[in-house]
Amino acid sequence: MQALLDRGIATRRGIMCAHREPAYRNQSWRSVGPLSESERAQEECILLPIYHQLTKEEQELIASELREAITAECIA
């Protein structure tokens, strides 16, 4: 996420796990066991900019910057 922000692309965490939020930590449904897929998704997913005013050029720029950030991360 920081690599994209450094390139001018704001992102945020894509999946929110309620069971990890302080207000819900002591809920009774917590006893169902680990929620490993939700937790994995929270760690691995991000939301990219998307809104109806986003131009085709901006979409292409976001895709290009995402590819570059991923490539740079894989090389590092």
ABEGO torsion letter per residue (X at the ends): XAAAAAAGBBBBBABBBAAABAAAAABAAAAAEBBAAAAAAAAABBBBBBBAABBAAAAAAAAAAAAAAAAAAAAX
